[in-house]
């Protein structure tokens, strides 16, 4: 087992935190779900640009995407910890993974509802 590096302080802490975050993005990019979520976000942004939706629609979509990515990262962390702590089948591990998956699913629904709402306003299907 490797020795844990010492704590950084001051500006070094900021740079260390940035390196850890970039490491998290690299790790998350290895997840097919994250790549699909990012592709869906790009498609939504392209639709919004094509339709000329107002700025508030983009802000909502970006915030929902960032929230989805953060929950996807936590879900991946839970899955990795469960697999590490309990390499064999565990009902409790299954529950932990299922709950993380459900959290991501809820945010994917929120993203879809937001995109549909914005486009419905843009297309005049509902008042805005």
PyMOL commands that place a pseudoatom at each C-alpha (Angstrom):
pseudoatom trace, name=CA, resn=UNK, resi=1, chain=A, elem=C, hetatm=0, pos=[0.000, 0.000, 0.000]
pseudoatom trace, name=CA, resn=UNK, resi=2, chain=A, elem=C, hetatm=0, pos=[1.328, 3.446, -0.918]
pseudoatom trace, name=CA, resn=UNK, resi=3, chain=A, elem=C, hetatm=0, pos=[1.942, 6.081, 1.709]
pseudoatom trace, name=CA, resn=UNK, resi=4, chain=A, elem=C, hetatm=0, pos=[-0.562, 8.902, 1.700]
pseudoatom trace, name=CA, resn=UNK, resi=5, chain=A, elem=C, hetatm=0, pos=[0.880, 12.234, 0.498]
pseudoatom trace, name=CA, resn=UNK, resi=6, chain=A, elem=C, hetatm=0, pos=[1.009, 15.082, 3.007]
pseudoatom trace, name=CA, resn=UNK, resi=7, chain=A, elem=C, hetatm=0, pos=[-1.671, 17.768, 3.133]
pseudoatom trace, name=CA, resn=UNK, resi=8, chain=A, elem=C, hetatm=0, pos=[-1.127, 20.830, 0.988]
pseudoatom trace, name=CA, resn=UNK, resi=9, chain=A, elem=C, hetatm=0, pos=[-1.691, 24.309, 2.415]
pseudoatom trace, name=CA, resn=UNK, resi=10, chain=A, elem=C, hetatm=0, pos=[-2.221, 27.749, 0.906]
pseudoatom trace, name=CA, resn=UNK, resi=11, chain=A, elem=C, hetatm=0, pos=[-2.111, 28.067, -2.863]
pseudoatom trace, name=CA, resn=UNK, resi=12, chain=A, elem=C, hetatm=0, pos=[-0.650, 24.555, -3.098]
pseudoatom trace, name=CA, resn=UNK, resi=13, chain=A, elem=C, hetatm=0, pos=[-3.963, 23.254, -1.769]
pseudoatom trace, name=CA, resn=UNK, resi=14, chain=A, elem=C, hetatm=0, pos=[-5.822, 24.944, -4.636]
pseudoatom trace, name=CA, resn=UNK, resi=15, chain=A, elem=C, hetatm=0, pos=[-3.528, 23.374, -7.236]
pseudoatom trace, name=CA, resn=UNK, resi=16, chain=A, elem=C, hetatm=0, pos=[-3.735, 19.972, -5.559]
pseudoatom trace, name=CA, resn=UNK, resi=17, chain=A, elem=C, hetatm=0, pos=[-7.545, 20.176, -5.505]
pseudoatom trace, name=CA, resn=UNK, resi=18, chain=A, elem=C, hetatm=0, pos=[-7.542, 21.070, -9.207]
pseudoatom trace, name=CA, resn=UNK, resi=19, chain=A, elem=C, hetatm=0, pos=[-5.325, 18.050, -9.970]
pseudoatom trace, name=CA, resn=UNK, resi=20, chain=A, elem=C, hetatm=0, pos=[-7.669, 15.780, -7.994]
pseudoatom trace, name=CA, resn=UNK, resi=21, chain=A, elem=C, hetatm=0, pos=[-10.689, 17.174, -9.864]
pseudoatom trace, name=CA, resn=UNK, resi=22, chain=A, elem=C, hetatm=0, pos=[-9.015, 16.617, -13.229]
pseudoatom trace, name=CA, resn=UNK, resi=23, chain=A, elem=C, hetatm=0, pos=[-8.236, 13.071, -12.130]
pseudoatom trace, name=CA, resn=UNK, resi=24, chain=A, elem=C, hetatm=0, pos=[-11.921, 12.638, -11.340]
pseudoatom trace, name=CA, resn=UNK, resi=25, chain=A, elem=C, hetatm=0, pos=[-12.925, 13.869, -14.792]
pseudoatom trace, name=CA, resn=UNK, resi=26, chain=A, elem=C, hetatm=0, pos=[-10.449, 11.480, -16.418]
pseudoatom trace, name=CA, resn=UNK, resi=27, chain=A, elem=C, hetatm=0, pos=[-11.840, 8.607, -14.341]
pseudoatom trace, name=CA, resn=UNK, resi=28, chain=A, elem=C, hetatm=0, pos=[-15.441, 9.569, -15.059]
pseudoatom trace, name=CA, resn=UNK, resi=29, chain=A, elem=C, hetatm=0, pos=[-14.737, 9.773, -18.810]
pseudoatom trace, name=CA, resn=UNK, resi=30, chain=A, elem=C, hetatm=0, pos=[-14.104, 6.023, -18.618]
pseudoatom trace, name=CA, resn=UNK, resi=31, chain=A, elem=C, hetatm=0, pos=[-17.779, 5.538, -17.734]
pseudoatom trace, name=CA, resn=UNK, resi=32, chain=A, elem=C, hetatm=0, pos=[-20.051, 4.969, -20.721]
pseudoatom trace, name=CA, resn=UNK, resi=33, chain=A, elem=C, hetatm=0, pos=[-22.965, 6.585, -18.865]
pseudoatom trace, name=CA, resn=UNK, resi=34, chain=A, elem=C, hetatm=0, pos=[-21.003, 9.825, -18.419]
pseudoatom trace, name=CA, resn=UNK, resi=35, chain=A, elem=C, hetatm=0, pos=[-20.099, 9.938, -22.102]
pseudoatom trace, name=CA, resn=UNK, resi=36, chain=A, elem=C, hetatm=0, pos=[-23.768, 9.379, -23.016]
pseudoatom trace, name=CA, resn=UNK, resi=37, chain=A, elem=C, hetatm=0, pos=[-24.898, 12.106, -20.607]
pseudoatom trace, name=CA, resn=UNK, resi=38, chain=A, elem=C, hetatm=0, pos=[-22.367, 14.488, -22.129]
pseudoatom trace, name=CA, resn=UNK, resi=39, chain=A, elem=C, hetatm=0, pos=[-23.515, 13.625, -25.650]
pseudoatom trace, name=CA, resn=UNK, resi=40, chain=A, elem=C, hetatm=0, pos=[-27.144, 14.237, -24.638]
pseudoatom trace, name=CA, resn=UNK, resi=41, chain=A, elem=C, hetatm=0, pos=[-26.125, 17.618, -23.184]
pseudoatom trace, name=CA, resn=UNK, resi=42, chain=A, elem=C, hetatm=0, pos=[-24.376, 18.565, -26.437]
pseudoatom trace, name=CA, resn=UNK, resi=43, chain=A, elem=C, hetatm=0, pos=[-27.480, 17.567, -28.418]
pseudoatom trace, name=CA, resn=UNK, resi=44, chain=A, elem=C, hetatm=0, pos=[-29.726, 19.612, -26.117]
pseudoatom trace, name=CA, resn=UNK, resi=45, chain=A, elem=C, hetatm=0, pos=[-27.424, 22.622, -26.477]
pseudoatom trace, name=CA, resn=UNK, resi=46, chain=A, elem=C, hetatm=0, pos=[-27.446, 22.235, -30.270]
pseudoatom trace, name=CA, resn=UNK, resi=47, chain=A, elem=C, hetatm=0, pos=[-31.256, 22.103, -30.275]
pseudoatom trace, name=CA, resn=UNK, resi=48, chain=A, elem=C, hetatm=0, pos=[-31.413, 25.173, -28.055]
pseudoatom trace, name=CA, resn=UNK, resi=49, chain=A, elem=C, hetatm=0, pos=[-29.027, 27.060, -30.358]
pseudoatom trace, name=CA, resn=UNK, resi=50, chain=A, elem=C, hetatm=0, pos=[-30.997, 26.000, -33.431]
pseudoatom trace, name=CA, resn=UNK, resi=51, chain=A, elem=C, hetatm=0, pos=[-34.274, 27.103, -31.831]
pseudoatom trace, name=CA, resn=UNK, resi=52, chain=A, elem=C, hetatm=0, pos=[-32.805, 30.365, -30.488]
pseudoatom trace, name=CA, resn=UNK, resi=53, chain=A, elem=C, hetatm=0, pos=[-34.081, 29.829, -26.956]
pseudoatom trace, name=CA, resn=UNK, resi=54, chain=A, elem=C, hetatm=0, pos=[-33.520, 32.558, -24.337]
pseudoatom trace, name=CA, resn=UNK, resi=55, chain=A, elem=C, hetatm=0, pos=[-30.489, 32.687, -22.028]
pseudoatom trace, name=CA, resn=UNK, resi=56, chain=A, elem=C, hetatm=0, pos=[-32.401, 31.356, -19.004]
pseudoatom trace, name=CA, resn=UNK, resi=57, chain=A, elem=C, hetatm=0, pos=[-32.949, 28.072, -20.860]
pseudoatom trace, name=CA, resn=UNK, resi=58, chain=A, elem=C, hetatm=0, pos=[-29.196, 27.579, -21.300]
pseudoatom trace, name=CA, resn=UNK, resi=59, chain=A, elem=C, hetatm=0, pos=[-28.518, 28.422, -17.663]
pseudoatom trace, name=CA, resn=UNK, resi=60, chain=A, elem=C, hetatm=0, pos=[-31.040, 25.820, -16.511]
pseudoatom trace, name=CA, resn=UNK, resi=61, chain=A, elem=C, hetatm=0, pos=[-29.618, 23.180, -18.849]
pseudoatom trace, name=CA, resn=UNK, resi=62, chain=A, elem=C, hetatm=0, pos=[-26.029, 23.840, -17.773]
pseudoatom trace, name=CA, resn=UNK, resi=63, chain=A, elem=C, hetatm=0, pos=[-26.937, 23.711, -14.079]
pseudoatom trace, name=CA, resn=UNK, resi=64, chain=A, elem=C, hetatm=0, pos=[-28.853, 20.460, -14.530]
pseudoatom trace, name=CA, resn=UNK, resi=65, chain=A, elem=C, hetatm=0, pos=[-25.974, 18.945, -16.506]
pseudoatom trace, name=CA, resn=UNK, resi=66, chain=A, elem=C, hetatm=0, pos=[-23.457, 19.914, -13.811]
pseudoatom trace, name=CA, resn=UNK, resi=67, chain=A, elem=C, hetatm=0, pos=[-25.725, 18.439, -11.143]
pseudoatom trace, name=CA, resn=UNK, resi=68, chain=A, elem=C, hetatm=0, pos=[-26.100, 15.251, -13.193]
pseudoatom trace, name=CA, resn=UNK, resi=69, chain=A, elem=C, hetatm=0, pos=[-22.335, 14.978, -13.634]
pseudoatom trace, name=CA, resn=UNK, resi=70, chain=A, elem=C, hetatm=0, pos=[-21.750, 15.473, -9.916]
pseudoatom trace, name=CA, resn=UNK, resi=71, chain=A, elem=C, hetatm=0, pos=[-24.254, 12.772, -8.998]
pseudoatom trace, name=CA, resn=UNK, resi=72, chain=A, elem=C, hetatm=0, pos=[-22.804, 10.477, -11.678]
pseudoatom trace, name=CA, resn=UNK, resi=73, chain=A, elem=C, hetatm=0, pos=[-19.379, 10.986, -10.090]
pseudoatom trace, name=CA, resn=UNK, resi=74, chain=A, elem=C, hetatm=0, pos=[-20.744, 10.143, -6.636]
pseudoatom trace, name=CA, resn=UNK, resi=75, chain=A, elem=C, hetatm=0, pos=[-22.538, 7.110, -8.049]
pseudoatom trace, name=CA, resn=UNK, resi=76, chain=A, elem=C, hetatm=0, pos=[-19.299, 5.912, -9.635]
pseudoatom trace, name=CA, resn=UNK, resi=77, chain=A, elem=C, hetatm=0, pos=[-17.476, 6.459, -6.337]
pseudoatom trace, name=CA, resn=UNK, resi=78, chain=A, elem=C, hetatm=0, pos=[-20.110, 4.397, -4.495]
pseudoatom trace, name=CA, resn=UNK, resi=79, chain=A, elem=C, hetatm=0, pos=[-19.815, 1.610, -7.058]
pseudoatom trace, name=CA, resn=UNK, resi=80, chain=A, elem=C, hetatm=0, pos=[-16.021, 1.562, -6.754]
pseudoatom trace, name=CA, resn=UNK, resi=81, chain=A, elem=C, hetatm=0, pos=[-16.147, 1.499, -2.955]
pseudoatom trace, name=CA, resn=UNK, resi=82, chain=A, elem=C, hetatm=0, pos=[-18.766, -1.279, -2.919]
pseudoatom trace, name=CA, resn=UNK, resi=83, chain=A, elem=C, hetatm=0, pos=[-16.689, -3.348, -5.348]
pseudoatom trace, name=CA, resn=UNK, resi=84, chain=A, elem=C, hetatm=0, pos=[-13.580, -2.778, -3.230]
pseudoatom trace, name=CA, resn=UNK, resi=85, chain=A, elem=C, hetatm=0, pos=[-15.146, -3.506, 0.152]
pseudoatom trace, name=CA, resn=UNK, resi=86, chain=A, elem=C, hetatm=0, pos=[-17.401, -6.317, -1.022]
pseudoatom trace, name=CA, resn=UNK, resi=87, chain=A, elem=C, hetatm=0, pos=[-15.936, -8.017, -4.113]
pseudoatom trace, name=CA, resn=UNK, resi=88, chain=A, elem=C, hetatm=0, pos=[-18.493, -10.818, -3.888]
pseudoatom trace, name=CA, resn=UNK, resi=89, chain=A, elem=C, hetatm=0, pos=[-22.245, -10.385, -4.190]
pseudoatom trace, name=CA, resn=UNK, resi=90, chain=A, elem=C, hetatm=0, pos=[-23.808, -8.441, -1.360]
pseudoatom trace, name=CA, resn=UNK, resi=91, chain=A, elem=C, hetatm=0, pos=[-27.462, -7.480, -1.038]
pseudoatom trace, name=CA, resn=UNK, resi=92, chain=A, elem=C, hetatm=0, pos=[-26.424, -4.300, 0.798]
pseudoatom trace, name=CA, resn=UNK, resi=93, chain=A, elem=C, hetatm=0, pos=[-23.925, -3.514, -1.972]
pseudoatom trace, name=CA, resn=UNK, resi=94, chain=A, elem=C, hetatm=0, pos=[-26.646, -4.043, -4.565]
pseudoatom trace, name=CA, resn=UNK, resi=95, chain=A, elem=C, hetatm=0, pos=[-28.916, -1.625, -2.691]
pseudoatom trace, name=CA, resn=UNK, resi=96, chain=A, elem=C, hetatm=0, pos=[-26.153, 1.006, -2.548]
pseudoatom trace, name=CA, resn=UNK, resi=97, chain=A, elem=C, hetatm=0, pos=[-25.527, 0.697, -6.285]
pseudoatom trace, name=CA, resn=UNK, resi=98, chain=A, elem=C, hetatm=0, pos=[-29.253, 0.719, -7.109]
pseudoatom trace, name=CA, resn=UNK, resi=99, chain=A, elem=C, hetatm=0, pos=[-29.810, 3.859, -5.038]
pseudoatom trace, name=CA, resn=UNK, resi=100, chain=A, elem=C, hetatm=0, pos=[-26.952, 5.646, -6.772]
pseudoatom trace, name=CA, resn=UNK, resi=101, chain=A, elem=C, hetatm=0, pos=[-28.333, 4.607, -10.131]
pseudoatom trace, name=CA, resn=UNK, resi=102, chain=A, elem=C, hetatm=0, pos=[-31.790, 5.868, -9.168]
pseudoatom trace, name=CA, resn=UNK, resi=103, chain=A, elem=C, hetatm=0, pos=[-30.342, 9.258, -8.179]
pseudoatom trace, name=CA, resn=UNK, resi=104, chain=A, elem=C, hetatm=0, pos=[-28.746, 9.577, -11.622]
pseudoatom trace, name=CA, resn=UNK, resi=105, chain=A, elem=C, hetatm=0, pos=[-31.983, 8.445, -13.295]
pseudoatom trace, name=CA, resn=UNK, resi=106, chain=A, elem=C, hetatm=0, pos=[-33.960, 11.154, -11.473]
pseudoatom trace, name=CA, resn=UNK, resi=107, chain=A, elem=C, hetatm=0, pos=[-31.574, 13.804, -12.762]
pseudoatom trace, name=CA, resn=UNK, resi=108, chain=A, elem=C, hetatm=0, pos=[-31.729, 12.426, -16.274]
pseudoatom trace, name=CA, resn=UNK, resi=109, chain=A, elem=C, hetatm=0, pos=[-35.515, 12.782, -16.090]
pseudoatom trace, name=CA, resn=UNK, resi=110, chain=A, elem=C, hetatm=0, pos=[-35.102, 16.349, -14.814]
pseudoatom trace, name=CA, resn=UNK, resi=111, chain=A, elem=C, hetatm=0, pos=[-32.841, 17.141, -17.776]
pseudoatom trace, name=CA, resn=UNK, resi=112, chain=A, elem=C, hetatm=0, pos=[-35.381, 15.667, -20.185]
pseudoatom trace, name=CA, resn=UNK, resi=113, chain=A, elem=C, hetatm=0, pos=[-38.293, 17.525, -18.608]
pseudoatom trace, name=CA, resn=UNK, resi=114, chain=A, elem=C, hetatm=0, pos=[-36.325, 20.788, -18.742]
pseudoatom trace, name=CA, resn=UNK, resi=115, chain=A, elem=C, hetatm=0, pos=[-35.398, 20.326, -22.410]
pseudoatom trace, name=CA, resn=UNK, resi=116, chain=A, elem=C, hetatm=0, pos=[-38.991, 19.392, -23.311]
pseudoatom trace, name=CA, resn=UNK, resi=117, chain=A, elem=C, hetatm=0, pos=[-40.366, 22.378, -21.370]
pseudoatom trace, name=CA, resn=UNK, resi=118, chain=A, elem=C, hetatm=0, pos=[-37.993, 24.839, -23.042]
pseudoatom trace, name=CA, resn=UNK, resi=119, chain=A, elem=C, hetatm=0, pos=[-38.665, 23.454, -26.512]
pseudoatom trace, name=CA, resn=UNK, resi=120, chain=A, elem=C, hetatm=0, pos=[-42.436, 23.387, -25.926]
pseudoatom trace, name=CA, resn=UNK, resi=121, chain=A, elem=C, hetatm=0, pos=[-42.287, 27.092, -25.086]
pseudoatom trace, name=CA, resn=UNK, resi=122, chain=A, elem=C, hetatm=0, pos=[-40.059, 27.761, -28.100]
pseudoatom trace, name=CA, resn=UNK, resi=123, chain=A, elem=C, hetatm=0, pos=[-42.443, 25.930, -30.422]
pseudoatom trace, name=CA, resn=UNK, resi=124, chain=A, elem=C, hetatm=0, pos=[-45.475, 27.724, -28.972]
pseudoatom trace, name=CA, resn=UNK, resi=125, chain=A, elem=C, hetatm=0, pos=[-47.050, 24.596, -27.537]
pseudoatom trace, name=CA, resn=UNK, resi=126, chain=A, elem=C, hetatm=0, pos=[-47.316, 26.199, -24.098]
pseudoatom trace, name=CA, resn=UNK, resi=127, chain=A, elem=C, hetatm=0, pos=[-47.238, 29.804, -22.960]
pseudoatom trace, name=CA, resn=UNK, resi=128, chain=A, elem=C, hetatm=0, pos=[-44.006, 31.163, -21.562]
for i in range(1, 128): cmd.bond("trace and resi %d" % i, "trace and resi %d" % (i + 1))
show_as sticks, trace
zoom trace
